[in-house]
Amino acid sequence: MNESNDASPMHTLNPSEQTPQDIYKLLVGSVVPRPIAFVSSMDAKGVRNLAPFSFFTVASANPPIVCFCPMVRGVGSSNLPSSKDTLRNIIATREFVVNIVSEEFAEKMNACSAELPPEVDEFEVSGLTPLASELVRPPRVAESHVQMECRLEQIVHVSAEPLGGSLVLGEVLRFHVRESLLENFRIDPEKLHAIGRMAGSTYARTTDRFEMMRPK
Ligand SMILES: Cc1cc2nc3c(=O)[nH]c(=O)nc-3n(C[C@H](O)[C@H](O)[C@H](O)COP(=O)(O)O)c2cc1C
């Protein structure tokens, strides 16, 4: 493994002296690569919604809980409500599906990240295929190789400021995994082809991997 030989001095920053936009850049440039939850949800009237969220991880395996963070839209970033449709839908209906994003449909995923009004159905915008879920109303994304039907467990409203956000925790009620990827509960990363988000418009592939055993 290559050791870093960059001994240039550290630049220390106090977040309270910086703009939220610059702090956002520091965070998304440092916490990399981030997996992407492609979240389908529905409003109370049944309008479908689909949006990617890279502030996403696992909170517990027992019970299985995943979490992601819809942020508060920045001031003047659009004429849309400051809270994302996904968050408002989940507050209203308490259900969502997390679909894992593979490189094959990355561009369609990206199309769903456009700042679109609540009445727009991103399945139609992207051309992705809705697939009925078993236990929740929002459909799955048929193109995704791993889909998790979730019931809202808890929302932590962390900050209502622009670029603030909420932590949405959901219990996975059903996993759906493409059979060709699954062997003894292991998911083949070569076939999953998941992508991760870096800063800005940069993404990472998961095709360059290495092994390292944990000490006993
Ligand atoms: C790869 C990717 C990851 C994103 N991650 C987040 C995120 O973690 N939190 C967030 O608030 N917005 C994130 N966005 C932006 C949202 O997808 C975008 O605001 C979307 O329009 C929200 O949709 P909604 O209002 O229908 O919920 C991301 C966009 C992309 C392309």
The ligand as an SDF file (V2000), in Angstrom:
LIG
                    3D

 31 33  0  0  0  0  0  0  0  0999 V2000
  -25.9640   11.2890   -6.3250 C   0  0  0  0  0  0  0  0  0  0  0  0
  -26.7780   12.3200   -5.5940 C   0  0  0  0  0  0  0  0  0  0  0  0
  -26.8280   12.3130   -4.2190 C   0  0  0  0  0  0  0  0  0  0  0  0
  -27.6020   13.2460   -3.5200 C   0  0  0  0  0  0  0  0  0  0  0  0
  -27.6230   13.1980   -2.1560 N   0  0  0  0  0  0  0  0  0  0  0  0
  -28.4230   14.0460   -1.4700 C   0  0  0  0  0  0  0  0  0  0  0  0
  -28.5120   13.9620   -0.0500 C   0  0  0  0  0  0  0  0  0  0  0  0
  -27.8750   13.1240    0.5980 O   0  0  0  0  0  0  0  0  0  0  0  0
  -29.3440   14.8230    0.5710 N   0  0  0  0  0  0  0  0  0  0  0  0
  -30.0840   15.7310   -0.1120 C   0  0  0  0  0  0  0  0  0  0  0  0
  -30.8500   16.4790    0.5010 O   0  0  0  0  0  0  0  0  0  0  0  0
  -30.0290   15.8350   -1.4450 N   0  0  0  0  0  0  0  0  0  0  0  0
  -29.2270   15.0040   -2.1490 C   0  0  0  0  0  0  0  0  0  0  0  0
  -29.1730   15.0810   -3.5150 N   0  0  0  0  0  0  0  0  0  0  0  0
  -30.0700   16.0270   -4.2030 C   0  0  0  0  0  0  0  0  0  0  0  0
  -31.5030   15.4720   -4.2820 C   0  0  0  0  0  0  0  0  0  0  0  0
  -31.5100   14.2470   -5.0070 O   0  0  0  0  0  0  0  0  0  0  0  0
  -32.4190   16.4960   -4.9960 C   0  0  0  0  0  0  0  0  0  0  0  0
  -32.5370   17.6450   -4.1920 O   0  0  0  0  0  0  0  0  0  0  0  0
  -33.7810   15.9460   -5.3230 C   0  0  0  0  0  0  0  0  0  0  0  0
  -34.4170   16.8270   -6.2220 O   0  0  0  0  0  0  0  0  0  0  0  0
  -34.6660   15.7920   -4.1200 C   0  0  0  0  0  0  0  0  0  0  0  0
  -35.8740   15.2870   -4.5880 O   0  0  0  0  0  0  0  0  0  0  0  0
  -37.2550   15.4100   -3.8380 P   0  0  0  0  0  0  0  0  0  0  0  0
  -37.5480   16.8700   -3.5590 O   0  0  0  0  0  0  0  0  0  0  0  0
  -38.1910   14.8130   -4.8490 O   0  0  0  0  0  0  0  0  0  0  0  0
  -37.1900   14.5990   -2.5730 O   0  0  0  0  0  0  0  0  0  0  0  0
  -28.3600   14.2110   -4.2340 C   0  0  0  0  0  0  0  0  0  0  0  0
  -28.2890   14.2470   -5.6350 C   0  0  0  0  0  0  0  0  0  0  0  0
  -27.4970   13.3130   -6.3120 C   0  0  0  0  0  0  0  0  0  0  0  0
  -27.4280   13.3530   -7.8140 C   0  0  0  0  0  0  0  0  0  0  0  0
  1  2  1  0
  2  3  1  0
  2 30  2  0
  3  4  2  0
  4  5  1  0
  4 28  1  0
  5  6  2  0
  6  7  1  0
  6 13  1  0
  7  8  2  0
  7  9  1  0
  9 10  1  0
 10 11  2  0
 10 12  1  0
 12 13  2  0
 13 14  1  0
 14 15  1  0
 14 28  1  0
 15 16  1  0
 16 17  1  0
 16 18  1  0
 18 19  1  0
 18 20  1  0
 20 21  1  0
 20 22  1  0
 22 23  1  0
 23 24  1  0
 24 25  2  0
 24 26  1  0
 24 27  1  0
 28 29  2  0
 29 30  1  0
 30 31  1  0
M  END
$$$$
